[in-house]
Amino acid sequence: MIHFEEVNRDNWRLELKVLEEQKKYVSDSLSILARAYAYRDSRSKAFVIYEEQLPVGMVMYYDCDALSAYNLSQFFIDYRYQRRGYGLKAVKKMLELMQADGKYKKVILCYIDGDTAAQKLYEQLGFAPNGVRDGNEIVMEKSL
């Protein structure tokens, strides 16, 4: 069963990685931690994603007050555990946590143009492009 543990002194050094060709699409774990720190004033949360006791990825979000939305800022599944459904389960679980938090009724995220795996995953979960692009990033949103 998928669950999250907030990044802490015991799990922040886990060797979670993506394939070399995926690095142009997602941040590595240290960049996620840096972003979580940079957005700490916006209730940022960085989590290690676990399947039972096995660490399989990372996810990070923060409050985006300007858009009245949660920003699902960073997310990846380690290359060794991709294509097993963990990504879908993890994002569903994150959406449940956001909905339970209740501060906002909307989630935004972006993916890099060309990352068809991310695009398909987010579309499967009900995200849709909102017409905004930031360079090569395509912004999507979903109502909770």
Disulfide bonds with the S-S distance in Angstrom:
none
